[in-house]
Amino acid sequence: MASEGIIRSEGRKNYLNAATTVKSWLLTLDHKRIGLLYLFAISFFFALGGIYATLIRLELVTPEGDLLTPEMYNRVFTMHGVTMIFFFLIPSIPAVLGNFCLPLMLGAKDVAFPKLNLMSWYVFMIGGSMMLYTMLSGGIDTGWTFYPPYSSIYSNSQVTIAGVSIFITGFSSILTGLNFMVTIHTMRAPGLTWFRLPLFVWAHYATSLIMVLGTPVIAITVLALAFERTLQIGIFDPKLGGDPVLFQHMFWFYSHPAVYIMILPSMGVISELIATMTRKRIFGYNFVAFSSLAIAVFGFLVWGHHMFTTSQSMYTGMVFSLISYAVAIPSAIKTFNWTATIYKGSVSFDTPMIYALAFLGLFTIGGMTGLFLAALGLDVHLQDTYFVVAHFHYVMVGSAVIGFLGGLHYWWPKITGRMYSEALGRISAIIIFVGFNLTFFPQFVLGQLGMPRRYHAYVPEYQVLHVLSSAGASILAIGFILPVFYLAWSLMYGEKAGANPWMAAGLEWQTPSPPPTENFTYQPVVTHEPYEFEQVPEIKQAREAELLRA
Amino acid sequence: MNPSSFLIQIPFFPEQASNFALEMDLFYLFLFALTGFFTVLIGVAAIYFLIKYRRRSQGEVPEQIEGHLKLEITWTVIPFLISMVIFAWGAKLYYQMYTPPTDALEIFVTGKQWMWRAQHPDGQREINELHVPLGRRVKLTMTSEDVIHSYYIPAFRTKTDLVPGRYTTSWFTPTKTGTYHLFCAEYCGTQHSGMIGKVMVMEYSDYQAWLRGVPREKSPAEAGEQLFTSLACSNCHLENNSGRGPSLQNLFGKDVKLANGATVKVDETYLRESILNPGAKTVVGYTNDMPTFQGLVTEEQVAMIIQYIKSIGQKQGSGQTATPAPAAPAPAAQEVGRPAAPQTAKPAAPQGD
């Protein structure tokens, strides 16, 4: 096992070597181990989704549909979306990093309901296995949006079982959100008041709200779809007396907030990274904290902006456009505050900071292009084109995945007790940033030129931009594969991390790496706000050492 | 000089071939400049701070800044005000696109996996093509026979979903002759990317010549009249209201009272619903004896019957005024009702721009 090296070199027990049997992992109630179980599961789904993405980009190198049949291509882009959204992006940061860090940051021994936490993982695995079965038995070809009546009547693929799979997986999300909320309310260490919480915790609180309130709606929606498909109950298909636009309202009522399930935790990660790497408290802490809650609330009121061309009434469209601009403001506030945090800081360029800066750049572009799509008249032209594809990849990959990778690199020493190669870490972060822009920036131009999304073959004048995009994707792939190797390498050969390698101020750094099963060997008491770098013992020691040398 | 000429030089826009294209592109450029400015502003500030405040010693702790209320208010209020300007411009453009003129040339479009059908006012049909005259307002009334499709003409910057079970409309004035792409923009199944076609913008005289060259079938209203008889609609919907169903004479465009007390305006959507789901909105004084015609008529046939009902909405003075509720006087009907299909083939004068 990979953790052997840690066991040998580490004298005392930690959560990794406290027990080593397979059973001890599969029946663990330790939030840190459950976080790792999720890490394995979502890494698998990310790789799978990546293979689908590779097939898409290869097919689109030429205008003719020559690599895959239309049936295959439609299944591939659908499975890419379903895998990445439901089985990677939504669980990624909350279930892995949230699970691992939240109790540590709160000074708690575990989450409020450890058994429920383990159950969430099993529910996720059951849903994931059903999705794998769906893929092996022919897949689905409806797009991840499942619009009826295509999905309910016309599609000749495994829609019902995929719907049930998403229904089940949703409960994993709901239970995790519930667990986090109760944990944050009840498990805070003495002295840890709400305004002493790290911004990562605020972001996860807002995310949990959306998970608990929004996910039941998608569950109902896919269930209704399954009923219509199997029992011919008319809900969405007009031939059975239903309304197809009703589905779109219900679907986006969850799926727009779901974007914030993906992006809010990432924003929380970035706040931690920037604070530690600049040794500054986050500029305007209260504004950043409350903007997370504002996003969670406003996020529920903008779903109609996905439907400006779908025959919803003009005035409905106007209301949704207006509120969409309101939800843009909290995101802008965060971006300005992060930038202001760097001002007069002490900036280190370690790998997590490179990721944080990549996030800042990509999220700015992703957010700014959202202003184009929320503009009613302009959206008529851009809706359902590659402009939309580029926009949501900038938000979901450029921001959510980058945030996840940044967080993973930041907490890796805490999780494993080992340091990875700093040089390789920085290089791969830069490769990802360059490859990402080369892949998705041309797609903004494609969309503005009128290239519709979900096209298996296209008219020849779009080819140059598609070739550029595919070339970028191959660079991006290298950036994603590299960390697998140097992170695995670090498990065996990495330098020992020590408790606080980044000289960070959070509670999670005031316990050994890897932490003991019970997280802290003492009861932490919090006496100050987060990000008080004057109080960090490692920084004090470094300063004294420098003074002695001087 | 037309300000659009310099935009054509920029290879980042499709051709501008409709009344909406220029404003849409200016709006896009405005947003591009605005967001570009703020992106560069944040980028330059960040890079400057990163270099200037790089860590110089391992033990340093910078002076802590809690925040700055005035700054927070500034960067909340300014983006909000700017976003309201964007909203207003977008809403204005959307309003224009959403409000078709009443004197437009009306073309009926149906989407079907995986083809586009269009029918011109005099009955000429075409598949995967759309011929439209330069400088005339054109209104598309659209529906789908199966799944959701979307009628997207990038050169016109127009896109509207075709939703089964309802009518949607789209309108434009072509401003440049030529052949342009027509794409299906809403994923509709296996051959979605093959559901494409061509839009030909022609001089008005060429359009007329083209219309004459297409083998002309019956006009939609004539075909609808034939269906009205062959489907036995005429057995119940008698002209003088003496049948089991209400008279359809002079009906289109008026308000009728329903059995449940509500009032509904007789438009295409109401007529379509009443043909396919007769019990949904029964007229006051009648019971719902009518069977559904769901599955018996295609969307195109429904549209033909509606065209027929529209055409008899225009007739007047034939003396059948024995309606239970006094019908609106004929002149009012003329105001509200739209021109019958044969008349719209000769639309109003070309637009100035």
Chai-1 contact restraints between the chains, C-beta under 6 A:
chainA,res_idxA,chainB,res_idxB,connection_type,confidence,min_distance_angstrom,max_distance_angstrom,comment,restraint_id
A,P70,B,T190,contact,1.0,0.0,6.0,A-B,restraint_1
A,E71,B,T190,contact,1.0,0.0,6.0,A-B,restraint_2
A,G143,B,Y187,contact,1.0,0.0,6.0,A-B,restraint_3
A,Y147,B,I148,contact,1.0,0.0,6.0,A-B,restraint_4
A,P149,B,V147,contact,1.0,0.0,6.0,A-B,restraint_5
A,Y150,B,V147,contact,1.0,0.0,6.0,A-B,restraint_6
A,Y150,B,G189,contact,1.0,0.0,6.0,A-B,restraint_7
A,Y154,B,V147,contact,1.0,0.0,6.0,A-B,restraint_8
A,P238,B,P164,contact,1.0,0.0,6.0,A-B,restraint_9
A,P238,B,G165,contact,1.0,0.0,6.0,A-B,restraint_10
A,R279,B,V61,contact,1.0,0.0,6.0,A-B,restraint_11
A,R279,B,P62,contact,1.0,0.0,6.0,A-B,restraint_12
A,K280,B,P62,contact,1.0,0.0,6.0,A-B,restraint_13
A,R281,B,Q64,contact,1.0,0.0,6.0,A-B,restraint_14
A,F283,B,G67,contact,1.0,0.0,6.0,A-B,restraint_15
A,G284,B,G67,contact,1.0,0.0,6.0,A-B,restraint_16
A,G284,B,E72,contact,1.0,0.0,6.0,A-B,restraint_17
A,F287,B,E72,contact,1.0,0.0,6.0,A-B,restraint_18
A,T309,B,K159,contact,1.0,0.0,6.0,A-B,restraint_19
A,T309,B,T160,contact,1.0,0.0,6.0,A-B,restraint_20
A,T309,B,D161,contact,1.0,0.0,6.0,A-B,restraint_21
A,T310,B,D161,contact,1.0,0.0,6.0,A-B,restraint_22
A,S311,B,D161,contact,1.0,0.0,6.0,A-B,restraint_23
A,S311,B,V163,contact,1.0,0.0,6.0,A-B,restraint_24
A,S311,B,T168,contact,1.0,0.0,6.0,A-B,restraint_25
A,M314,B,Y98,contact,1.0,0.0,6.0,A-B,restraint_26
A,M318,B,A91,contact,1.0,0.0,6.0,A-B,restraint_27
A,S321,B,F87,contact,1.0,0.0,6.0,A-B,restraint_28
A,L322,B,F87,contact,1.0,0.0,6.0,A-B,restraint_29
A,Y325,B,S83,contact,1.0,0.0,6.0,A-B,restraint_30
A,Y325,B,F87,contact,1.0,0.0,6.0,A-B,restraint_31
A,I329,B,P79,contact,1.0,0.0,6.0,A-B,restraint_32
A,I329,B,F80,contact,1.0,0.0,6.0,A-B,restraint_33
A,A332,B,P79,contact,1.0,0.0,6.0,A-B,restraint_34
A,F336,B,W75,contact,1.0,0.0,6.0,A-B,restraint_35
A,T339,B,I42,contact,1.0,0.0,6.0,A-B,restraint_36
A,T339,B,A45,contact,1.0,0.0,6.0,A-B,restraint_37
A,T339,B,A46,contact,1.0,0.0,6.0,A-B,restraint_38
A,I342,B,F49,contact,1.0,0.0,6.0,A-B,restraint_39
A,Y343,B,F49,contact,1.0,0.0,6.0,A-B,restraint_40
A,K344,B,Y53,contact,1.0,0.0,6.0,A-B,restraint_41
A,K344,B,P62,contact,1.0,0.0,6.0,A-B,restraint_42
A,G345,B,Y53,contact,1.0,0.0,6.0,A-B,restraint_43
A,G345,B,P62,contact,1.0,0.0,6.0,A-B,restraint_44
A,S346,B,R55,contact,1.0,0.0,6.0,A-B,restraint_45
A,S346,B,E60,contact,1.0,0.0,6.0,A-B,restraint_46
A,S346,B,P62,contact,1.0,0.0,6.0,A-B,restraint_47
A,V347,B,L50,contact,1.0,0.0,6.0,A-B,restraint_48
A,V347,B,Y53,contact,1.0,0.0,6.0,A-B,restraint_49
A,V347,B,R54,contact,1.0,0.0,6.0,A-B,restraint_50
A,V347,B,R55,contact,1.0,0.0,6.0,A-B,restraint_51
A,S348,B,R55,contact,1.0,0.0,6.0,A-B,restraint_52
A,T364,B,T39,contact,1.0,0.0,6.0,A-B,restraint_53
A,T364,B,I42,contact,1.0,0.0,6.0,A-B,restraint_54
A,M368,B,T35,contact,1.0,0.0,6.0,A-B,restraint_55
A,M368,B,T39,contact,1.0,0.0,6.0,A-B,restraint_56
A,F372,B,L31,contact,1.0,0.0,6.0,A-B,restraint_57
A,A375,B,I86,contact,1.0,0.0,6.0,A-B,restraint_58
A,A375,B,G90,contact,1.0,0.0,6.0,A-B,restraint_59
A,L376,B,G90,contact,1.0,0.0,6.0,A-B,restraint_60
A,L376,B,A91,contact,1.0,0.0,6.0,A-B,restraint_61
A,L376,B,Y94,contact,1.0,0.0,6.0,A-B,restraint_62
A,G377,B,G90,contact,1.0,0.0,6.0,A-B,restraint_63
A,G377,B,L93,contact,1.0,0.0,6.0,A-B,restraint_64
A,G377,B,Y94,contact,1.0,0.0,6.0,A-B,restraint_65
A,L378,B,F27,contact,1.0,0.0,6.0,A-B,restraint_66
A,L378,B,G90,contact,1.0,0.0,6.0,A-B,restraint_67
A,V380,B,M97,contact,1.0,0.0,6.0,A-B,restraint_68
A,V380,B,K159,contact,1.0,0.0,6.0,A-B,restraint_69
A,H381,B,M24,contact,1.0,0.0,6.0,A-B,restraint_70
A,H381,B,R157,contact,1.0,0.0,6.0,A-B,restraint_71
A,D384,B,A185,contact,1.0,0.0,6.0,A-B,restraint_72
A,V445,B,F12,contact,1.0,0.0,6.0,A-B,restraint_73
A,Q448,B,F12,contact,1.0,0.0,6.0,A-B,restraint_74
A,L449,B,P14,contact,1.0,0.0,6.0,A-B,restraint_75
A,G450,B,P14,contact,1.0,0.0,6.0,A-B,restraint_76
A,G450,B,P154,contact,1.0,0.0,6.0,A-B,restraint_77
A,P452,B,F183,contact,1.0,0.0,6.0,A-B,restraint_78
A,P452,B,A185,contact,1.0,0.0,6.0,A-B,restraint_79
A,R454,B,Y187,contact,1.0,0.0,6.0,A-B,restraint_80
A,Y455,B,S193,contact,1.0,0.0,6.0,A-B,restraint_81
A,H456,B,S193,contact,1.0,0.0,6.0,A-B,restraint_82
A,A457,B,S193,contact,1.0,0.0,6.0,A-B,restraint_83
A,F533,B,V61,contact,1.0,0.0,6.0,A-B,restraint_84
A,E534,B,V61,contact,1.0,0.0,6.0,A-B,restraint_85
A,I539,B,V61,contact,1.0,0.0,6.0,A-B,restraint_86
A,A542,B,Q58,contact,1.0,0.0,6.0,A-B,restraint_87
A,A542,B,G59,contact,1.0,0.0,6.0,A-B,restraint_88
A,R543,B,G59,contact,1.0,0.0,6.0,A-B,restraint_89
A,E546,B,S57,contact,1.0,0.0,6.0,A-B,restraint_90
A,E546,B,G59,contact,1.0,0.0,6.0,A-B,restraint_91
